[in-house]
Amino acid sequence: MGERPGELAALVRAARGRRGWSRVALAARAGVDEDTIRQLEGDRTGHPTYRTLLRLAGALGLSVEHLEAAAARDAAGMEGRDG
């Protein structure tokens, strides 16, 4: 049984999809590395930096607070899975 993707990953993937952007296009618009997008959407990264969230928010037209809250909830959920 696969794990549900993190909330931040789902938000970014959905917002990118609504715009019809590839990961490469989002990375270019946000000024981040494509690998950052791949890891984030694949839920294989820890809590992204505020700077990364700020760039993604600007590119996707989302509030940085919304992305930051999703990342914090994901981190809290990960703590519950440890042990």
PDB file with SEQRES, HELIX, SHEET and CRYST1 records, atoms N, CA, C and O in Angstrom:
SEQRES   1 A   83  MET GLY GLU ARG PRO GLY GLU LEU ALA ALA LEU VAL ARG          
SEQRES   2 A   83  ALA ALA ARG GLY ARG ARG GLY TRP SER ARG VAL ALA LEU          
SEQRES   3 A   83  ALA ALA ARG ALA GLY VAL ASP GLU ASP THR ILE ARG GLN          
SEQRES   4 A   83  LEU GLU GLY ASP ARG THR GLY HIS PRO THR TYR ARG THR          
SEQRES   5 A   83  LEU LEU ARG LEU ALA GLY ALA LEU GLY LEU SER VAL GLU          
SEQRES   6 A   83  HIS LEU GLU ALA ALA ALA ALA ARG ASP ALA ALA GLY MET          
SEQRES   7 A   83  GLU GLY ARG ASP GLY                                          
HELIX    1 AA1 GLU A    7  ARG A   19  1                                  13    
HELIX    2 AA2 ARG A   23  ALA A   30  1                                   8    
HELIX    3 AA3 GLU A   34  GLU A   41  1                                   8    
HELIX    4 AA4 TYR A   50  LEU A   60  1                                  11    
HELIX    5 AA5 VAL A   64  ARG A   81  1                                  18    
CRYST1    1.000    1.000    1.000  90.00  90.00  90.00 P 1           1          
ATOM      1  N   MET A   1       0.845  -1.175   0.000  1.00  0.00           N  
ATOM      2  CA  MET A   1       0.000   0.000   0.000  1.00  0.00           C  
ATOM      3  C   MET A   1       0.885   1.231   0.000  1.00  0.00           C  
ATOM      4  O   MET A   1       1.685   1.400   0.920  1.00  0.00           O  
ATOM      5  N   GLY A   2       0.771   2.108  -1.008  1.00  0.00           N  
ATOM      6  CA  GLY A   2       1.593   3.301  -1.119  1.00  0.00           C  
ATOM      7  C   GLY A   2       1.143   4.399  -0.179  1.00  0.00           C  
ATOM      8  O   GLY A   2      -0.027   4.481   0.197  1.00  0.00           O  
ATOM      9  N   GLU A   3       2.096   5.241   0.193  1.00  0.00           N  
ATOM     10  CA  GLU A   3       1.758   6.344   1.077  1.00  0.00           C  
ATOM     11  C   GLU A   3       1.162   7.488   0.273  1.00  0.00           C  
ATOM     12  O   GLU A   3       1.496   7.691  -0.894  1.00  0.00           O  
ATOM     13  N   ARG A   4       0.274   8.231   0.921  1.00  0.00           N  
ATOM     14  CA  ARG A   4      -0.319   9.400   0.305  1.00  0.00           C  
ATOM     15  C   ARG A   4       0.755  10.473   0.178  1.00  0.00           C  
ATOM     16  O   ARG A   4       1.530  10.682   1.111  1.00  0.00           O  
ATOM     17  N   PRO A   5       0.814  11.165  -0.978  1.00  0.00           N  
ATOM     18  CA  PRO A   5       1.817  12.218  -1.121  1.00  0.00           C  
ATOM     19  C   PRO A   5       1.566  13.319  -0.093  1.00  0.00           C  
ATOM     20  O   PRO A   5       0.437  13.537   0.347  1.00  0.00           O  
ATOM     21  N   GLY A   6       2.634  14.000   0.274  1.00  0.00           N  
ATOM     22  CA  GLY A   6       2.515  15.101   1.218  1.00  0.00           C  
ATOM     23  C   GLY A   6       1.636  16.210   0.672  1.00  0.00           C  
ATOM     24  O   GLY A   6       1.450  16.343  -0.538  1.00  0.00           O  
ATOM     25  N   GLU A   7       1.106  16.993   1.577  1.00  0.00           N  
ATOM     26  CA  GLU A   7       0.214  18.087   1.190  1.00  0.00           C  
ATOM     27  C   GLU A   7       0.928  19.108   0.308  1.00  0.00           C  
ATOM     28  O   GLU A   7       0.360  19.583  -0.675  1.00  0.00           O  
ATOM     29  N   LEU A   8       2.171  19.448   0.655  1.00  0.00           N  
ATOM     30  CA  LEU A   8       2.915  20.417  -0.151  1.00  0.00           C  
ATOM     31  C   LEU A   8       3.145  19.880  -1.556  1.00  0.00           C  
ATOM     32  O   LEU A   8       2.962  20.598  -2.540  1.00  0.00           O  
ATOM     33  N   ALA A   9       3.544  18.618  -1.647  1.00  0.00           N  
ATOM     34  CA  ALA A   9       3.769  17.996  -2.957  1.00  0.00           C  
ATOM     35  C   ALA A   9       2.506  18.059  -3.806  1.00  0.00           C  
ATOM     36  O   ALA A   9       2.556  18.400  -4.988  1.00  0.00           O  
ATOM     37  N   ALA A  10       1.376  17.728  -3.193  1.00  0.00           N  
ATOM     38  CA  ALA A  10       0.103  17.735  -3.919  1.00  0.00           C  
ATOM     39  C   ALA A  10      -0.291  19.144  -4.353  1.00  0.00           C  
ATOM     40  O   ALA A  10      -0.788  19.335  -5.462  1.00  0.00           O  
ATOM     41  N   LEU A  11      -0.072  20.125  -3.489  1.00  0.00           N  
ATOM     42  CA  LEU A  11      -0.400  21.514  -3.834  1.00  0.00           C  
ATOM     43  C   LEU A  11       0.415  22.010  -5.025  1.00  0.00           C  
ATOM     44  O   LEU A  11      -0.124  22.595  -5.965  1.00  0.00           O  
ATOM     45  N   VAL A  12       1.711  21.767  -4.969  1.00  0.00           N  
ATOM     46  CA  VAL A  12       2.590  22.231  -6.047  1.00  0.00           C  
ATOM     47  C   VAL A  12       2.258  21.517  -7.349  1.00  0.00           C  
ATOM     48  O   VAL A  12       2.164  22.151  -8.400  1.00  0.00           O  
ATOM     49  N   ARG A  13       2.082  20.208  -7.285  1.00  0.00           N  
ATOM     50  CA  ARG A  13       1.770  19.427  -8.487  1.00  0.00           C  
ATOM     51  C   ARG A  13       0.451  19.894  -9.111  1.00  0.00           C  
ATOM     52  O   ARG A  13       0.357  20.041 -10.329  1.00  0.00           O  
ATOM     53  N   ALA A  14      -0.566  20.126  -8.275  1.00  0.00           N  
ATOM     54  CA  ALA A  14      -1.869  20.558  -8.785  1.00  0.00           C  
ATOM     55  C   ALA A  14      -1.793  21.954  -9.397  1.00  0.00           C  
ATOM     56  O   ALA A  14      -2.354  22.195 -10.466  1.00  0.00           O  
ATOM     57  N   ALA A  15      -1.106  22.867  -8.728  1.00  0.00           N  
ATOM     58  CA  ALA A  15      -0.998  24.233  -9.247  1.00  0.00           C  
ATOM     59  C   ALA A  15      -0.213  24.249 -10.558  1.00  0.00           C  
ATOM     60  O   ALA A  15      -0.561  24.982 -11.484  1.00  0.00           O  
ATOM     61  N   ARG A  16       0.830  23.450 -10.635  1.00  0.00           N  
ATOM     62  CA  ARG A  16       1.618  23.355 -11.872  1.00  0.00           C  
ATOM     63  C   ARG A  16       0.754  22.762 -12.983  1.00  0.00           C  
ATOM     64  O   ARG A  16       0.782  23.238 -14.118  1.00  0.00           O  
ATOM     65  N   GLY A  17      -0.005  21.731 -12.656  1.00  0.00           N  
ATOM     66  CA  GLY A  17      -0.864  21.080 -13.642  1.00  0.00           C  
ATOM     67  C   GLY A  17      -1.943  22.002 -14.181  1.00  0.00           C  
ATOM     68  O   GLY A  17      -2.242  21.981 -15.375  1.00  0.00           O  
ATOM     69  N   ARG A  18      -2.535  22.821 -13.298  1.00  0.00           N  
ATOM     70  CA  ARG A  18      -3.572  23.769 -13.752  1.00  0.00           C  
ATOM     71  C   ARG A  18      -3.026  24.753 -14.773  1.00  0.00           C  
ATOM     72  O   ARG A  18      -3.761  25.243 -15.631  1.00  0.00           O  
ATOM     73  N   ARG A  19      -1.744  25.037 -14.678  1.00  0.00           N  
ATOM     74  CA  ARG A  19      -1.121  25.973 -15.615  1.00  0.00           C  
ATOM     75  C   ARG A  19      -0.581  25.275 -16.861  1.00  0.00           C  
ATOM     76  O   ARG A  19      -0.165  25.928 -17.817  1.00  0.00           O  
ATOM     77  N   GLY A  20      -0.591  23.956 -16.841  1.00  0.00           N  
ATOM     78  CA  GLY A  20      -0.067  23.200 -17.972  1.00  0.00           C  
ATOM     79  C   GLY A  20       1.440  23.273 -18.087  1.00  0.00           C  
ATOM     80  O   GLY A  20       1.997  23.126 -19.175  1.00  0.00           O  
ATOM     81  N   TRP A  21       2.108  23.503 -16.951  1.00  0.00           N  
ATOM     82  CA  TRP A  21       3.560  23.634 -16.952  1.00  0.00           C  
ATOM     83  C   TRP A  21       4.238  22.310 -16.654  1.00  0.00           C  
ATOM     84  O   TRP A  21       3.746  21.506 -15.862  1.00  0.00           O  
ATOM     85  N   SER A  22       5.359  22.100 -17.292  1.00  0.00           N  
ATOM     86  CA  SER A  22       6.217  20.969 -16.942  1.00  0.00           C  
ATOM     87  C   SER A  22       7.019  21.347 -15.694  1.00  0.00           C  
ATOM     88  O   SER A  22       7.005  22.495 -15.248  1.00  0.00           O  
ATOM     89  N   ARG A  23       7.704  20.370 -15.155  1.00  0.00           N  
ATOM     90  CA  ARG A  23       8.593  20.668 -14.021  1.00  0.00           C  
ATOM     91  C   ARG A  23       9.681  21.644 -14.433  1.00  0.00           C  
ATOM     92  O   ARG A  23      10.057  22.527 -13.662  1.00  0.00           O  
ATOM     93  N   VAL A  24      10.186  21.483 -15.650  1.00  0.00           N  
ATOM     94  CA  VAL A  24      11.224  22.374 -16.166  1.00  0.00           C  
ATOM     95  C   VAL A  24      10.697  23.808 -16.237  1.00  0.00           C  
ATOM     96  O   VAL A  24      11.393  24.749 -15.855  1.00  0.00           O  
ATOM     97  N   ALA A  25       9.471  23.969 -16.724  1.00  0.00           N  
ATOM     98  CA  ALA A  25       8.882  25.302 -16.843  1.00  0.00           C  
ATOM     99  C   ALA A  25       8.699  25.947 -15.470  1.00  0.00           C  
ATOM    100  O   ALA A  25       9.007  27.126 -15.295  1.00  0.00           O  
ATOM    101  N   LEU A  26       8.200  25.181 -14.493  1.00  0.00           N  
ATOM    102  CA  LEU A  26       8.035  25.731 -13.155  1.00  0.00           C  
ATOM    103  C   LEU A  26       9.385  26.103 -12.561  1.00  0.00           C  
ATOM    104  O   LEU A  26       9.531  27.172 -11.968  1.00  0.00           O  
ATOM    105  N   ALA A  27      10.361  25.237 -12.713  1.00  0.00           N  
ATOM    106  CA  ALA A  27      11.688  25.521 -12.173  1.00  0.00           C  
ATOM    107  C   ALA A  27      12.241  26.816 -12.753  1.00  0.00           C  
ATOM    108  O   ALA A  27      12.802  27.636 -12.026  1.00  0.00           O  
ATOM    109  N   ALA A  28      12.084  27.001 -14.057  1.00  0.00           N  
ATOM    110  CA  ALA A  28      12.580  28.220 -14.700  1.00  0.00           C  
ATOM    111  C   ALA A  28      11.841  29.448 -14.190  1.00  0.00           C  
ATOM    112  O   ALA A  28      12.465  30.470 -13.903  1.00  0.00           O  
ATOM    113  N   ARG A  29      10.533  29.361 -14.074  1.00  0.00           N  
ATOM    114  CA  ARG A  29       9.744  30.503 -13.604  1.00  0.00           C  
ATOM    115  C   ARG A  29      10.023  30.836 -12.138  1.00  0.00           C  
ATOM    116  O   ARG A  29       9.991  31.999 -11.738  1.00  0.00           O  
ATOM    117  N   ALA A  30      10.294  29.803 -11.349  1.00  0.00           N  
ATOM    118  CA  ALA A  30      10.540  30.010  -9.916  1.00  0.00           C  
ATOM    119  C   ALA A  30      12.004  30.309  -9.609  1.00  0.00           C  
ATOM    120  O   ALA A  30      12.332  30.783  -8.520  1.00  0.00           O  
ATOM    121  N   GLY A  31      12.875  30.034 -10.565  1.00  0.00           N  
ATOM    122  CA  GLY A  31      14.296  30.260 -10.328  1.00  0.00           C  
ATOM    123  C   GLY A  31      14.904  29.235  -9.391  1.00  0.00           C  
ATOM    124  O   GLY A  31      15.797  29.548  -8.604  1.00  0.00           O  
ATOM    125  N   VAL A  32      14.406  27.992  -9.481  1.00  0.00           N  
ATOM    126  CA  VAL A  32      14.966  26.902  -8.686  1.00  0.00           C  
ATOM    127  C   VAL A  32      15.374  25.781  -9.629  1.00  0.00           C  
ATOM    128  O   VAL A  32      14.983  25.770 -10.796  1.00  0.00           O  
ATOM    129  N   ASP A  33      16.151  24.852  -9.128  1.00  0.00           N  
ATOM    130  CA  ASP A  33      16.605  23.732  -9.930  1.00  0.00           C  
ATOM    131  C   ASP A  33      15.457  22.758 -10.190  1.00  0.00           C  
ATOM    132  O   ASP A  33      14.608  22.549  -9.324  1.00  0.00           O  
ATOM    133  N   GLU A  34      15.433  22.168 -11.373  1.00  0.00           N  
ATOM    134  CA  GLU A  34      14.380  21.195 -11.695  1.00  0.00           C  
ATOM    135  C   GLU A  34      14.384  20.039 -10.704  1.00  0.00           C  
ATOM    136  O   GLU A  34      13.325  19.505 -10.374  1.00  0.00           O  
ATOM    137  N   ASP A  35      15.552  19.650 -10.231  1.00  0.00           N  
ATOM    138  CA  ASP A  35      15.640  18.554  -9.268  1.00  0.00           C  
ATOM    139  C   ASP A  35      14.910  18.905  -7.971  1.00  0.00           C  
ATOM    140  O   ASP A  35      14.358  18.026  -7.310  1.00  0.00           O  
ATOM    141  N   THR A  36      14.909  20.181  -7.611  1.00  0.00           N  
ATOM    142  CA  THR A  36      14.168  20.623  -6.424  1.00  0.00           C  
ATOM    143  C   THR A  36      12.682  20.338  -6.599  1.00  0.00           C  
ATOM    144  O   THR A  36      12.024  19.847  -5.681  1.00  0.00           O  
ATOM    145  N   ILE A  37      12.160  20.649  -7.780  1.00  0.00           N  
ATOM    146  CA  ILE A  37      10.738  20.403  -8.061  1.00  0.00           C  
ATOM    147  C   ILE A  37      10.463  18.900  -8.046  1.00  0.00           C  
ATOM    148  O   ILE A  37       9.476  18.454  -7.460  1.00  0.00           O  
ATOM    149  N   ARG A  38      11.325  18.129  -8.682  1.00  0.00           N  
ATOM    150  CA  ARG A  38      11.151  16.672  -8.755  1.00  0.00           C  
ATOM    151  C   ARG A  38      11.141  16.077  -7.340  1.00  0.00           C  
ATOM    152  O   ARG A  38      10.280  15.257  -7.022  1.00  0.00           O  
ATOM    153  N   GLN A  39      12.074  16.478  -6.509  1.00  0.00           N  
ATOM    154  CA  GLN A  39      12.137  15.945  -5.149  1.00  0.00           C  
ATOM    155  C   GLN A  39      10.925  16.376  -4.336  1.00  0.00           C  
ATOM    156  O   GLN A  39      10.347  15.573  -3.604  1.00  0.00           O  
ATOM    157  N   LEU A  40      10.543  17.633  -4.462  1.00  0.00           N  
ATOM    158  CA  LEU A  40       9.400  18.139  -3.705  1.00  0.00           C  
ATOM    159  C   LEU A  40       8.120  17.416  -4.107  1.00  0.00           C  
ATOM    160  O   LEU A  40       7.359  16.972  -3.247  1.00  0.00           O  
ATOM    161  N   GLU A  41       7.879  17.296  -5.411  1.00  0.00           N  
ATOM    162  CA  GLU A  41       6.663  16.631  -5.880  1.00  0.00           C  
ATOM    163  C   GLU A  41       6.691  15.136  -5.597  1.00  0.00           C  
ATOM    164  O   GLU A  41       5.641  14.509  -5.461  1.00  0.00           O  
ATOM    165  N   GLY A  42       7.870  14.571  -5.510  1.00  0.00           N  
ATOM    166  CA  GLY A  42       7.995  13.156  -5.192  1.00  0.00           C  
ATOM    167  C   GLY A  42       8.016  12.908  -3.698  1.00  0.00           C  
ATOM    168  O   GLY A  42       8.162  11.773  -3.244  1.00  0.00           O  
ATOM    169  N   ASP A  43       7.868  13.992  -2.932  1.00  0.00           N  
ATOM    170  CA  ASP A  43       7.818  13.894  -1.473  1.00  0.00           C  
ATOM    171  C   ASP A  43       9.104  13.298  -0.921  1.00  0.00           C  
ATOM    172  O   ASP A  43       9.090  12.571   0.073  1.00  0.00           O  
ATOM    173  N   ARG A  44      10.230  13.620  -1.587  1.00  0.00           N  
ATOM    174  CA  ARG A  44      11.514  13.059  -1.170  1.00  0.00           C  
ATOM    175  C   ARG A  44      12.446  14.143  -0.630  1.00  0.00           C  
ATOM    176  O   ARG A  44      13.668  13.999  -0.684  1.00  0.00           O  
ATOM    177  N   THR A  45      11.886  15.196  -0.124  1.00  0.00           N  
ATOM    178  CA  THR A  45      12.719  16.254   0.427  1.00  0.00           C  
ATOM    179  C   THR A  45      12.203  16.629   1.799  1.00  0.00           C  
ATOM    180  O   THR A  45      11.017  16.476   2.089  1.00  0.00           O  
ATOM    181  N   GLY A  46      13.080  17.111   2.626  1.00  0.00           N  
ATOM    182  CA  GLY A  46      12.661  17.596   3.932  1.00  0.00           C  
ATOM    183  C   GLY A  46      11.924  18.915   3.759  1.00  0.00           C  
ATOM    184  O   GLY A  46      11.459  19.234   2.665  1.00  0.00           O  
ATOM    185  N   HIS A  47      11.823  19.651   4.798  1.00  0.00           N  
ATOM    186  CA  HIS A  47      11.147  20.946   4.751  1.00  0.00           C  
ATOM    187  C   HIS A  47      11.943  21.876   3.829  1.00  0.00           C  
ATOM    188  O   HIS A  47      13.105  22.166   4.115  1.00  0.00           O  
ATOM    189  N   PRO A  48      11.338  22.354   2.721  1.00  0.00           N  
ATOM    190  CA  PRO A  48      12.046  23.266   1.824  1.00  0.00           C  
ATOM    191  C   PRO A  48      12.366  24.578   2.540  1.00  0.00           C  
ATOM    192  O   PRO A  48      11.711  24.938   3.518  1.00  0.00           O  
ATOM    193  N   THR A  49      13.364  25.277   2.050  1.00  0.00           N  
ATOM    194  CA  THR A  49      13.716  26.558   2.648  1.00  0.00           C  
ATOM    195  C   THR A  49      12.617  27.577   2.374  1.00  0.00           C  
ATOM    196  O   THR A  49      11.834  27.439   1.434  1.00  0.00           O  
ATOM    197  N   TYR A  50      12.579  28.595   3.213  1.00  0.00           N  
ATOM    198  CA  TYR A  50      11.604  29.672   3.017  1.00  0.00           C  
ATOM    199  C   TYR A  50      11.816  30.313   1.648  1.00  0.00           C  
ATOM    200  O   TYR A  50      10.851  30.654   0.965  1.00  0.00           O  
ATOM    201  N   ARG A  51      13.055  30.475   1.253  1.00  0.00           N  
ATOM    202  CA  ARG A  51      13.354  31.086  -0.051  1.00  0.00           C  
ATOM    203  C   ARG A  51      12.754  30.260  -1.196  1.00  0.00           C  
ATOM    204  O   ARG A  51      12.195  30.818  -2.140  1.00  0.00           O  
ATOM    205  N   THR A  52      12.870  28.940  -1.110  1.00  0.00           N  
ATOM    206  CA  THR A  52      12.287  28.075  -2.138  1.00  0.00           C  
ATOM    207  C   THR A  52      10.766  28.205  -2.143  1.00  0.00           C  
ATOM    208  O   THR A  52      10.148  28.316  -3.202  1.00  0.00           O  
ATOM    209  N   LEU A  53      10.170  28.189  -0.951  1.00  0.00           N  
ATOM    210  CA  LEU A  53       8.711  28.341  -0.875  1.00  0.00           C  
ATOM    211  C   LEU A  53       8.269  29.690  -1.422  1.00  0.00           C  
ATOM    212  O   LEU A  53       7.249  29.775  -2.106  1.00  0.00           O  
ATOM    213  N   LEU A  54       9.019  30.739  -1.130  1.00  0.00           N  
ATOM    214  CA  LEU A  54       8.697  32.076  -1.622  1.00  0.00           C  
ATOM    215  C   LEU A  54       8.743  32.121  -3.151  1.00  0.00           C  
ATOM    216  O   LEU A  54       7.867  32.705  -3.788  1.00  0.00           O  
ATOM    217  N   ARG A  55       9.754  31.511  -3.720  1.00  0.00           N  
ATOM    218  CA  ARG A  55       9.888  31.478  -5.184  1.00  0.00           C  
ATOM    219  C   ARG A  55       8.772  30.671  -5.835  1.00  0.00           C  
ATOM    220  O   ARG A  55       8.209  31.079  -6.850  1.00  0.00           O  
ATOM    221  N   LEU A  56       8.461  29.529  -5.246  1.00  0.00           N  
ATOM    222  CA  LEU A  56       7.374  28.710  -5.782  1.00  0.00           C  
ATOM    223  C   LEU A  56       6.041  29.432  -5.679  1.00  0.00           C  
ATOM    224  O   LEU A  56       5.239  29.412  -6.613  1.00  0.00           O  
ATOM    225  N   ALA A  57       5.812  30.066  -4.546  1.00  0.00           N  
ATOM    226  CA  ALA A  57       4.558  30.797  -4.351  1.00  0.00           C  
ATOM    227  C   ALA A  57       4.405  31.886  -5.403  1.00  0.00           C  
ATOM    228  O   ALA A  57       3.336  32.037  -5.995  1.00  0.00           O  
ATOM    229  N   GLY A  58       5.458  32.634  -5.633  1.00  0.00           N  
ATOM    230  CA  GLY A  58       5.405  33.701  -6.632  1.00  0.00           C  
ATOM    231  C   GLY A  58       5.128  33.177  -8.026  1.00  0.00           C  
ATOM    232  O   GLY A  58       4.328  33.750  -8.766  1.00  0.00           O  
ATOM    233  N   ALA A  59       5.789  32.089  -8.385  1.00  0.00           N  
ATOM    234  CA  ALA A  59       5.609  31.524  -9.723  1.00  0.00           C  
ATOM    235  C   ALA A  59       4.213  30.934  -9.907  1.00  0.00           C  
ATOM    236  O   ALA A  59       3.629  31.028 -10.987  1.00  0.00           O  
ATOM    237  N   LEU A  60       3.688  30.329  -8.853  1.00  0.00           N  
ATOM    238  CA  LEU A  60       2.404  29.631  -8.954  1.00  0.00           C  
ATOM    239  C   LEU A  60       1.203  30.497  -8.579  1.00  0.00           C  
ATOM    240  O   LEU A  60       0.060  30.068  -8.731  1.00  0.00           O  
ATOM    241  N   GLY A  61       1.454  31.705  -8.092  1.00  0.00           N  
ATOM    242  CA  GLY A  61       0.358  32.583  -7.695  1.00  0.00           C  
ATOM    243  C   GLY A  61      -0.321  32.123  -6.411  1.00  0.00           C  
ATOM    244  O   GLY A  61      -1.517  32.346  -6.221  1.00  0.00           O  
ATOM    245  N   LEU A  62       0.439  31.487  -5.537  1.00  0.00           N  
ATOM    246  CA  LEU A  62      -0.075  31.026  -4.251  1.00  0.00           C  
ATOM    247  C   LEU A  62       0.563  31.863  -3.145  1.00  0.00           C  
ATOM    248  O   LEU A  62       1.582  32.518  -3.365  1.00  0.00           O  
ATOM    249  N   SER A  63      -0.034  31.839  -1.966  1.00  0.00           N  
ATOM    250  CA  SER A  63       0.591  32.563  -0.859  1.00  0.00           C  
ATOM    251  C   SER A  63       1.680  31.695  -0.251  1.00  0.00           C  
ATOM    252  O   SER A  63       1.536  30.478  -0.134  1.00  0.00           O  
ATOM    253  N   VAL A  64       2.765  32.340   0.130  1.00  0.00           N  
ATOM    254  CA  VAL A  64       3.860  31.617   0.754  1.00  0.00           C  
ATOM    255  C   VAL A  64       3.397  31.036   2.089  1.00  0.00           C  
ATOM    256  O   VAL A  64       3.868  29.975   2.499  1.00  0.00           O  
ATOM    257  N   GLU A  65       2.493  31.711   2.756  1.00  0.00           N  
ATOM    258  CA  GLU A  65       1.969  31.207   4.031  1.00  0.00           C  
ATOM    259  C   GLU A  65       1.243  29.875   3.834  1.00  0.00           C  
ATOM    260  O   GLU A  65       1.356  28.972   4.663  1.00  0.00           O  
ATOM    261  N   HIS A  66       0.502  29.759   2.740  1.00  0.00           N  
ATOM    262  CA  HIS A  66      -0.221  28.528   2.431  1.00  0.00           C  
ATOM    263  C   HIS A  66       0.760  27.372   2.206  1.00  0.00           C  
ATOM    264  O   HIS A  66       0.566  26.270   2.720  1.00  0.00           O  
ATOM    265  N   LEU A  67       1.812  27.640   1.432  1.00  0.00           N  
ATOM    266  CA  LEU A  67       2.807  26.605   1.173  1.00  0.00           C  
ATOM    267  C   LEU A  67       3.574  26.249   2.443  1.00  0.00           C  
ATOM    268  O   LEU A  67       3.854  25.079   2.701  1.00  0.00           O  
ATOM    269  N   GLU A  68       3.907  27.256   3.222  1.00  0.00           N  
ATOM    270  CA  GLU A  68       4.650  27.021   4.455  1.00  0.00           C  
ATOM    271  C   GLU A  68       3.830  26.198   5.453  1.00  0.00           C  
ATOM    272  O   GLU A  68       4.365  25.312   6.119  1.00  0.00           O  
ATOM    273  N   ALA A  69       2.546  26.492   5.551  1.00  0.00           N  
ATOM    274  CA  ALA A  69       1.669  25.737   6.446  1.00  0.00           C  
ATOM    275  C   ALA A  69       1.572  24.275   5.998  1.00  0.00           C  
ATOM    276  O   ALA A  69       1.586  23.368   6.830  1.00  0.00           O  
ATOM    277  N   ALA A  70       1.474  24.049   4.692  1.00  0.00           N  
ATOM    278  CA  ALA A  70       1.409  22.685   4.169  1.00  0.00           C  
ATOM    279  C   ALA A  70       2.705  21.939   4.482  1.00  0.00           C  
ATOM    280  O   ALA A  70       2.676  20.775   4.880  1.00  0.00           O  
ATOM    281  N   ALA A  71       3.844  22.616   4.301  1.00  0.00           N  
ATOM    282  CA  ALA A  71       5.137  21.996   4.596  1.00  0.00           C  
ATOM    283  C   ALA A  71       5.250  21.656   6.080  1.00  0.00           C  
ATOM    284  O   ALA A  71       5.784  20.607   6.440  1.00  0.00           O  
ATOM    285  N   ALA A  72       4.749  22.540   6.939  1.00  0.00           N  
ATOM    286  CA  ALA A  72       4.799  22.296   8.384  1.00  0.00           C  
ATOM    287  C   ALA A  72       3.919  21.104   8.768  1.00  0.00           C  
ATOM    288  O   ALA A  72       4.302  20.294   9.612  1.00  0.00           O  
ATOM    289  N   ARG A  73       2.736  20.997   8.145  1.00  0.00           N  
ATOM    290  CA  ARG A  73       1.867  19.850   8.427  1.00  0.00           C  
ATOM    291  C   ARG A  73       2.508  18.554   7.944  1.00  0.00           C  
ATOM    292  O   ARG A  73       2.400  17.519   8.602  1.00  0.00           O  
ATOM    293  N   ASP A  74       3.175  18.613   6.793  1.00  0.00           N  
ATOM    294  CA  ASP A  74       3.887  17.433   6.294  1.00  0.00           C  
ATOM    295  C   ASP A  74       4.989  17.013   7.268  1.00  0.00           C  
ATOM    296  O   ASP A  74       5.152  15.828   7.561  1.00  0.00           O  
ATOM    297  N   ALA A  75       5.737  17.992   7.761  1.00  0.00           N  
ATOM    298  CA  ALA A  75       6.823  17.687   8.708  1.00  0.00           C  
ATOM    299  C   ALA A  75       6.259  17.083   9.989  1.00  0.00           C  
ATOM    300  O   ALA A  75       6.838  16.144  10.536  1.00  0.00           O  
ATOM    301  N   ALA A  76       5.151  17.603  10.468  1.00  0.00           N  
ATOM    302  CA  ALA A  76       4.521  17.057  11.682  1.00  0.00           C  
ATOM    303  C   ALA A  76       4.058  15.631  11.434  1.00  0.00           C  
ATOM    304  O   ALA A  76       4.180  14.776  12.311  1.00  0.00           O  
ATOM    305  N   GLY A  77       3.534  15.371  10.261  1.00  0.00           N  
ATOM    306  CA  GLY A  77       3.094  14.013   9.905  1.00  0.00           C  
ATOM    307  C   GLY A  77       4.247  13.051   9.810  1.00  0.00           C  
ATOM    308  O   GLY A  77       4.117  11.885  10.183  1.00  0.00           O  
ATOM    309  N   MET A  78       5.390  13.525   9.309  1.00  0.00           N  
ATOM    310  CA  MET A  78       6.576  12.675   9.203  1.00  0.00           C  
ATOM    311  C   MET A  78       7.082  12.285  10.580  1.00  0.00           C  
ATOM    312  O   MET A  78       7.550  11.163  10.774  1.00  0.00           O  
ATOM    313  N   GLU A  79       6.992  13.197  11.539  1.00  0.00           N  
ATOM    314  CA  GLU A  79       7.437  12.896  12.898  1.00  0.00           C  
ATOM    315  C   GLU A  79       6.588  11.772  13.479  1.00  0.00           C  
ATOM    316  O   GLU A  79       7.093  10.936  14.228  1.00  0.00           O  
ATOM    317  N   GLY A  80       5.307  11.748  13.141  1.00  0.00           N  
ATOM    318  CA  GLY A  80       4.411  10.712  13.631  1.00  0.00           C  
ATOM    319  C   GLY A  80       4.699   9.340  13.046  1.00  0.00           C  
ATOM    320  O   GLY A  80       4.327   8.325  13.635  1.00  0.00           O  
ATOM    321  N   ARG A  81       5.370   9.298  11.869  1.00  0.00           N  
ATOM    322  CA  ARG A  81       5.679   8.033  11.211  1.00  0.00           C  
ATOM    323  C   ARG A  81       6.980   7.419  11.724  1.00  0.00           C  
ATOM    324  O   ARG A  81       7.206   6.222  11.548  1.00  0.00           O  
ATOM    325  N   ASP A  82       7.844   8.230  12.363  1.00  0.00           N  
ATOM    326  CA  ASP A  82       9.119   7.731  12.884  1.00  0.00           C  
ATOM    327  C   ASP A  82       8.888   6.805  14.051  1.00  0.00           C  
ATOM    328  O   ASP A  82       7.989   7.018  14.865  1.00  0.00           O  
ATOM    329  N   GLY A  83       9.723   5.756  14.125  1.00  0.00           N  
ATOM    330  CA  GLY A  83       9.691   4.908  15.301  1.00  0.00           C  
ATOM    331  C   GLY A  83       8.727   3.836  15.206  1.00  0.00           C  
ATOM    332  O   GLY A  83       8.596   3.040  16.135  1.00  0.00           O  
TER     333      GLY A  83                                                      
END                                                                             
